[in-house]
Structures are given as C-alpha cells and as structure tokens.
Amino acid sequence: MVKCEIQLEGMRCPMCEEHINNILRKVPLVKKVTSSHHTNKATVIAEDEVQEELLRKAIEEQGYHFLGFKKEPYEKKGLFSLFKKKK
C-alpha cells in the first residue's frame, strides 16, 4: 500500500473537503481519502502506486490547484499489528 500526500489550493470549507474526497476516491486504486481546508492537504491511501498525473488531473478538472505530491509506503495499522514481528 502507498500513502500519498497532496498539497493543493482552493479548498475554503468542509464542503470543499468533501468534494476533493469524492473526486479522488474515483481515481483507480484509491482506497481512502482525507483532506483539510485548514492545511490545504489531501491524504490518499492506495492499494498500489497511483500515477501522480491521474491525481493532478482529477483535482485540476474541478478547479482546484495541484501544488505538490509526496508518497511513501503505508502499512495498515490495526489491533493485531502490535503482535507482528519487526523485520
């Protein structure tokens, strides 16, 4: 899994956050999206590598401005993750 953090501009309220969340959830491989108009960031959790261009296109087609993109590996946390052996 991959965690992508997107810096964007144009969100002004919680309705904008929901709008961003809905459009990013439609991008292939995306599983979870959260966003904040306070920080101007959206965080995407995806099954596998998501093309930056697909995220950019989805955001910009709706009138928001894509400013930056950062990705890192993501490991799902849960109750039983406490018992996993560290590698």
C-alpha positions in Angstrom: 0.0 0.0 0.0 1.0 3.6 -0.6 0.3 6.8 1.2 0.2 10.0 -1.0 0.1 13.5 0.5 -1.1 16.1 -1.9 -0.6 19.8 -1.4 -3.4 21.8 -3.1 -5.1 25.2 -3.2 -8.7 26.2 -3.5 -10.4 24.5 -0.6 -12.3 27.0 1.5 -14.7 25.0 3.7 -15.7 21.4 4.7 -17.9 21.1 1.6 -14.7 21.6 -0.5 -13.0 18.9 1.5 -15.9 16.5 0.8 -15.7 17.5 -2.9 -12.0 16.7 -3.1 -12.5 13.4 -1.2 -15.2 12.3 -3.7 -13.3 13.1 -6.8 -10.1 11.4 -5.5 -12.0 8.3 -4.5 -12.9 7.8 -8.2 -9.2 7.5 -9.2 -8.2 3.8 -9.8 -6.5 2.0 -6.8 -7.5 4.7 -4.3 -9.0 3.2 -1.1 -9.2 6.1 1.4 -9.0 9.9 1.2 -9.0 12.6 3.9 -8.5 16.3 3.3 -8.3 19.5 5.2 -9.0 23.0 4.0 -7.1 24.3 7.1 -3.8 22.7 5.9 -4.6 22.6 2.2 -3.7 18.9 2.1 -5.3 15.7 0.9 -4.0 12.3 2.0 -4.7 9.3 -0.2 -4.2 5.7 0.8 -4.0 3.4 -2.3 -3.6 -0.3 -2.9 -0.6 0.3 -5.2 1.3 3.1 -6.9 -1.1 5.8 -8.1 0.1 7.9 -11.0 0.6 11.5 -9.9 -0.8 12.7 -13.2 -4.2 11.0 -12.5 -4.5 12.7 -9.2 -3.4 16.1 -10.6 -5.9 15.8 -13.5 -8.8 14.9 -11.1 -8.1 17.9 -8.9 -7.5 20.4 -11.6 -10.5 19.4 -13.7 -12.6 20.6 -10.7 -11.0 24.0 -10.5 -8.6 23.3 -7.6 -4.8 23.9 -7.9 -2.4 20.9 -7.5 0.8 22.3 -5.8 2.8 19.2 -4.8 2.9 15.5 -4.3 4.7 13.2 -1.9 4.4 9.4 -1.5 5.7 6.8 1.0 5.0 3.2 1.8 2.0 2.6 4.0 1.4 -0.3 6.4 -2.2 -0.7 7.6 -2.4 -0.4 11.4 -4.8 -2.5 13.4 -5.2 -4.3 16.6 -3.1 -7.2 15.6 -0.3 -5.1 14.2 1.0 -5.0 17.8 1.9 -8.7 17.6 3.7 -8.6 14.3 7.4 -9.3 14.4 9.7 -6.4 13.3 11.9 -7.2 10.3 
